[in-house]
């Protein structure tokens, strides 16, 4: 077991590292985007998307209707605090400081948006919402139509979630609830998120008419698809296969200039029955463009194929660091 001094040394090392401050900035910006999404698109139109923010809107309206005055930011902070405690008790210590930080600043971020520019300054009454049964004094829309509000919300929220996932962070809230569903009901994570989101959407029956609840369920479904699309584009790599007699020159360029690893295979041509070397490497789109430019400028005769890879697991980043260190020693 680590001593207190060892723990403090690790904390100190993290605080002085560039990675810590870059990721802290990314998490703060991502949660600001989430706060903008909640305050300016969900609150005025009363749209309830499958998220903790949506549940907070429902509970805030219920409590305010009972004469208990509580702000949205306070409700979000309170629910996230409860979920973090449940996560510790029911799941364990798998949630790190990133989840705690992100979960706890969403409420203050919505409060900051309220202070910066209240949505009442530019939201307009919306007849579409009134026709669906929303009270006229509560039927507002920032974009003039709840479907446009929904579209803006989904795009901004999905971008923020993707940004967080890229640094192995999460917004807390629904992610915590989904992990609890995953552990105790044995659903995979995709279904867990859908189930948790759908349950939250159904709570909107307490404040919204049937049609508004259906819109929220559709928004939850679209949100999942857009996150998958953003994540796939963010993580996409090129799997490049090259057969060439100048394979060693290409290998050296990939290792020394692109700072990537590669694998060599001995292959036999089906038509010529000649033995050749095939080189395979995983590259970003920019690195692939540089490689093709290098082959063209140096007139290297090569048979090249490339395909998209949506996910890379393992030592991708570490391999690049090791290759760069190796190249610098040469």
C-alpha positions as CSV (number, residue, x, y, z in Angstrom):
1,X,0.0,0.0,0.0
2,X,1.3,3.4,-0.9
3,X,2.4,5.8,1.8
4,X,1.0,9.3,2.2
5,X,4.3,10.8,1.0
6,X,4.3,8.6,-2.2
7,X,0.7,9.7,-2.9
8,X,1.7,13.4,-2.5
9,X,4.7,12.9,-4.8
10,X,2.4,11.5,-7.5
11,X,0.0,14.4,-7.0
12,X,2.8,16.9,-7.2
13,X,4.2,15.3,-10.4
14,X,0.8,15.5,-12.0
15,X,0.3,19.1,-11.1
16,X,3.5,20.2,-12.7
17,X,3.0,18.2,-15.9
18,X,1.9,19.8,-19.1
19,X,-0.5,17.0,-19.8
20,X,-2.5,17.7,-16.6
21,X,-3.1,21.4,-17.4
22,X,-3.9,20.7,-21.1
23,X,-6.5,18.1,-20.1
24,X,-7.9,20.3,-17.4
25,X,-8.4,23.1,-20.0
26,X,-10.1,20.6,-22.3
27,X,-12.4,19.3,-19.6
28,X,-13.3,22.8,-18.5
29,X,-14.1,23.9,-22.1
30,X,-16.0,20.7,-22.7
31,X,-18.1,21.2,-19.7
32,X,-18.7,24.9,-20.7
33,X,-20.0,23.6,-24.0
34,X,-22.3,21.2,-22.1
35,X,-23.5,24.1,-19.9
36,X,-24.3,26.2,-22.9
37,X,-26.2,23.3,-24.4
38,X,-28.3,22.8,-21.3
39,X,-29.0,26.4,-20.4
40,X,-29.7,27.9,-23.8
41,X,-31.4,25.0,-25.6
42,X,-32.9,22.6,-23.0
43,X,-34.1,25.0,-20.3
44,X,-36.2,27.5,-22.4
45,X,-38.0,24.8,-24.5
46,X,-38.3,22.3,-21.6
47,X,-36.8,19.7,-23.9
48,X,-35.8,16.6,-21.8
49,X,-32.9,14.7,-23.4
50,X,-31.7,11.5,-21.7
51,X,-29.2,13.1,-19.4
52,X,-28.8,14.2,-15.8
53,X,-29.3,17.7,-17.0
54,X,-32.7,16.7,-18.3
55,X,-33.6,15.0,-15.1
56,X,-32.5,18.2,-13.2
57,X,-34.9,20.3,-15.3
58,X,-37.8,17.9,-14.4
59,X,-37.0,18.0,-10.7
60,X,-36.5,21.7,-10.6
61,X,-39.9,22.3,-12.2
62,X,-41.5,19.9,-9.8
63,X,-40.0,21.5,-6.7
64,X,-40.7,25.0,-7.9
65,X,-44.3,24.0,-8.5
66,X,-44.4,22.8,-4.8
67,X,-43.1,26.2,-3.7
68,X,-39.6,24.9,-3.0
69,X,-37.3,27.3,-4.8
70,X,-34.1,25.6,-6.1
71,X,-32.0,26.6,-9.0
72,X,-31.1,24.3,-12.0
73,X,-27.4,24.6,-11.3
74,X,-27.9,23.6,-7.6
75,X,-30.0,20.6,-8.7
76,X,-27.4,19.4,-11.3
77,X,-24.7,19.7,-8.7
78,X,-26.8,17.8,-6.0
79,X,-27.7,14.9,-8.4
80,X,-24.1,14.5,-9.6
81,X,-22.8,14.5,-6.0
82,X,-25.3,11.7,-5.1
83,X,-24.3,9.7,-8.2
84,X,-20.6,10.0,-7.4
85,X,-21.3,8.6,-3.9
86,X,-23.4,5.8,-5.5
87,X,-20.6,5.1,-8.0
88,X,-18.1,4.8,-5.1
89,X,-20.3,2.5,-3.2
90,X,-21.7,0.4,-6.0
91,X,-18.9,0.4,-8.6
92,X,-15.7,1.1,-6.7
93,X,-12.8,3.4,-7.4
94,X,-12.8,3.2,-11.2
95,X,-14.0,6.8,-11.5
96,X,-11.0,9.1,-11.2
97,X,-10.6,12.8,-10.5
98,X,-11.6,13.6,-14.1
99,X,-15.1,12.4,-13.6
100,X,-15.5,14.1,-10.2
101,X,-14.2,17.4,-11.6
102,X,-16.4,17.3,-14.7
103,X,-19.5,16.2,-12.8
104,X,-19.2,18.9,-10.2
105,X,-18.6,21.9,-12.5
106,X,-21.6,21.4,-14.8
107,X,-23.9,23.2,-12.3
108,X,-21.6,26.2,-11.9
109,X,-21.2,26.3,-15.7
110,X,-25.0,26.7,-16.2
111,X,-25.0,29.4,-13.5
112,X,-22.2,31.2,-15.3
113,X,-24.2,31.1,-18.6
114,X,-27.2,32.6,-16.6
115,X,-24.9,35.4,-15.3
116,X,-23.3,35.9,-18.7
117,X,-26.4,36.3,-20.8
118,X,-29.8,35.0,-19.6
119,X,-31.8,33.1,-22.1
120,X,-34.9,35.3,-21.5
121,X,-33.1,38.1,-23.3
122,X,-33.5,36.4,-26.7
123,X,-35.8,33.4,-26.4
124,X,-39.3,33.9,-28.0
125,X,-42.7,32.4,-27.2
126,X,-43.4,29.4,-29.4
127,X,-46.8,28.4,-30.7
128,X,-45.6,25.0,-31.7
129,X,-44.9,24.1,-28.1
130,X,-48.3,25.6,-27.0
131,X,-50.0,23.4,-29.6
132,X,-48.3,20.4,-28.0
133,X,-49.8,21.3,-24.6
134,X,-47.0,23.3,-23.0
135,X,-48.3,26.2,-20.9
136,X,-48.0,29.5,-22.9
137,X,-45.9,31.1,-20.1
138,X,-43.4,28.2,-20.4
139,X,-43.3,27.7,-24.2
140,X,-40.1,29.4,-25.3
141,X,-37.6,28.6,-28.0
142,X,-34.2,30.2,-28.7
143,X,-34.1,29.1,-32.3
144,X,-37.8,29.7,-33.0
145,X,-38.6,26.0,-33.3
146,X,-38.0,23.2,-30.7
147,X,-36.7,20.9,-33.4
148,X,-34.0,23.4,-34.2
149,X,-33.3,23.7,-30.5
150,X,-33.0,20.0,-30.4
151,X,-30.6,19.9,-33.4
152,X,-28.3,22.5,-31.9
153,X,-28.4,20.8,-28.5
154,X,-27.5,17.4,-30.0
155,X,-24.6,18.7,-32.1
156,X,-23.0,20.8,-29.3
157,X,-23.6,18.1,-26.7
158,X,-22.2,15.3,-28.9
159,X,-19.1,17.4,-29.7
160,X,-18.5,18.1,-26.0
161,X,-18.9,14.4,-25.2
162,X,-16.5,13.3,-28.0
163,X,-14.0,15.9,-26.8
164,X,-14.1,14.4,-23.3
165,X,-13.9,10.8,-24.5
166,X,-10.8,11.7,-26.5
167,X,-8.9,12.4,-23.2
168,X,-10.5,9.4,-21.3
169,X,-12.8,11.7,-19.4
170,X,-16.6,11.8,-19.0
171,X,-19.2,14.3,-18.0
172,X,-20.3,12.1,-15.1
173,X,-24.0,12.0,-14.6
174,X,-25.5,9.7,-17.2
175,X,-22.2,7.9,-17.6
176,X,-22.3,6.9,-13.9
177,X,-25.9,5.7,-14.1
178,X,-25.1,3.7,-17.3
179,X,-22.2,2.0,-15.5
180,X,-24.4,1.0,-12.6
181,X,-26.9,-0.4,-15.1
182,X,-24.1,-2.2,-16.9
183,X,-22.7,-3.8,-13.7
184,X,-26.0,-5.0,-12.1
185,X,-28.2,-5.7,-15.2
186,X,-25.3,-7.0,-17.3
187,X,-26.2,-4.8,-20.4
188,X,-23.3,-3.7,-22.6
189,X,-22.4,-0.1,-22.3
190,X,-24.2,1.0,-25.5
191,X,-27.5,-0.5,-24.2
192,X,-26.8,0.8,-20.7
193,X,-26.6,4.4,-22.0
194,X,-29.8,3.9,-24.0
195,X,-31.7,2.4,-21.1
196,X,-30.5,5.1,-18.6
197,X,-31.3,7.9,-21.1
198,X,-34.7,6.5,-21.9
199,X,-35.6,6.2,-18.2
200,X,-34.7,9.8,-17.6
201,X,-36.7,10.9,-20.7
202,X,-39.8,9.2,-19.3
203,X,-39.6,11.3,-16.2
204,X,-40.5,14.2,-18.4
205,X,-44.1,13.0,-18.3
206,X,-44.2,14.9,-15.0
207,X,-43.9,18.3,-16.7
208,X,-44.3,17.8,-20.4
209,X,-47.0,16.5,-22.7
210,X,-46.7,13.2,-24.6
211,X,-45.3,14.7,-27.8
212,X,-42.5,16.5,-25.9
213,X,-41.5,13.3,-24.3
214,X,-41.3,11.6,-27.7
215,X,-39.1,14.4,-29.0
216,X,-36.8,13.9,-26.0
217,X,-36.5,10.1,-26.7
218,X,-35.7,10.9,-30.4
219,X,-33.0,13.4,-29.2
220,X,-31.5,10.7,-27.0
221,X,-31.3,8.3,-29.9
222,X,-29.8,10.9,-32.2
223,X,-27.3,12.0,-29.6
224,X,-25.9,8.4,-29.4
225,X,-25.6,8.2,-33.2
226,X,-23.8,11.6,-33.5
227,X,-21.4,10.7,-30.7
228,X,-20.5,7.5,-32.5
229,X,-20.0,9.5,-35.7
230,X,-17.8,12.1,-34.1
231,X,-15.8,9.5,-32.2
232,X,-15.3,7.4,-35.3
233,X,-14.0,10.4,-37.2
234,X,-11.8,11.5,-34.3
235,X,-10.1,8.1,-33.9
236,X,-10.0,7.2,-37.6
237,X,-6.6,6.0,-38.8
238,X,-5.3,4.7,-42.2
239,X,-4.1,1.1,-42.4
240,X,-1.5,1.3,-45.2
241,X,-0.1,-1.7,-47.0
242,X,2.8,-1.3,-49.4
243,X,4.6,-3.8,-51.6
244,X,7.8,-2.4,-53.0
245,X,11.5,-3.3,-53.7
246,X,12.4,-0.1,-51.9
247,X,10.6,-1.2,-48.8
248,X,13.6,-0.3,-46.6
249,X,13.6,3.3,-47.7
250,X,9.9,3.5,-47.0
251,X,10.4,1.9,-43.6
252,X,13.1,4.4,-42.7
253,X,10.9,7.3,-43.7
254,X,8.0,6.0,-41.6
255,X,10.2,5.5,-38.5
256,X,12.5,8.5,-38.8
257,X,10.2,11.2,-40.3
258,X,6.7,10.1,-39.4
259,X,7.8,8.6,-36.1
260,X,5.5,5.6,-36.5
261,X,6.1,1.9,-36.3
262,X,5.6,-0.6,-39.1
263,X,5.5,-4.3,-39.7
264,X,7.1,-6.3,-42.5
265,X,5.7,-9.5,-44.0
266,X,7.1,-11.8,-46.6
267,X,4.6,-12.3,-49.3
268,X,4.4,-14.3,-52.6
269,X,2.9,-12.8,-55.7
270,X,0.0,-14.9,-57.0
271,X,0.7,-14.0,-60.6
272,X,4.5,-13.9,-60.7
273,X,5.2,-16.4,-57.9
274,X,7.9,-14.0,-56.7
275,X,8.7,-13.3,-53.1
276,X,8.4,-9.7,-51.9
277,X,8.2,-7.7,-48.7
278,X,4.9,-6.1,-47.7
279,X,5.1,-3.2,-45.3
280,X,2.1,-2.4,-43.1
281,X,1.6,0.7,-40.9
282,X,-1.1,2.6,-39.1
283,X,-1.1,6.3,-39.9
284,X,-3.2,9.4,-39.4
285,X,-4.7,11.0,-42.5
286,X,-2.0,13.7,-42.4
287,X,0.8,11.2,-42.1
288,X,-0.7,9.1,-44.9
289,X,-0.7,12.2,-47.2
290,X,3.0,12.9,-46.4
291,X,3.9,9.3,-47.1
292,X,2.2,9.4,-50.5
293,X,3.9,12.7,-51.3
294,X,7.2,11.1,-50.4
295,X,6.6,8.2,-52.7
296,X,5.7,10.5,-55.5
297,X,8.6,12.9,-55.1
298,X,11.2,10.1,-54.9
299,X,9.6,8.1,-57.8
300,X,9.4,5.0,-55.7
301,X,7.6,2.2,-57.4
302,X,5.2,0.8,-54.9
303,X,1.8,-1.0,-54.9
304,X,-0.1,0.7,-52.1
305,X,-3.5,0.0,-50.6
306,X,-5.1,1.9,-47.7
307,X,-8.2,1.4,-45.6
308,X,-9.9,3.2,-42.7
309,X,-9.6,1.9,-39.2
310,X,-12.1,3.4,-36.7
311,X,-10.4,2.3,-33.5
312,X,-6.8,1.6,-32.4
313,X,-6.1,-0.2,-29.1
314,X,-2.7,-0.9,-27.6
315,X,0.6,1.0,-27.7
316,X,-0.3,3.5,-30.5
317,X,0.9,6.7,-28.7
318,X,3.8,4.9,-26.9
319,X,5.0,3.3,-30.1
320,X,5.2,6.8,-31.7
321,X,7.1,8.2,-28.7
322,X,9.5,5.2,-28.8
323,X,10.0,5.6,-32.5
324,X,10.8,9.3,-32.1
325,X,13.3,8.6,-29.4
326,X,14.9,5.9,-31.5
327,X,15.2,8.3,-34.5
328,X,16.8,11.0,-32.3
329,X,19.5,8.6,-31.2
330,X,20.5,7.8,-34.8
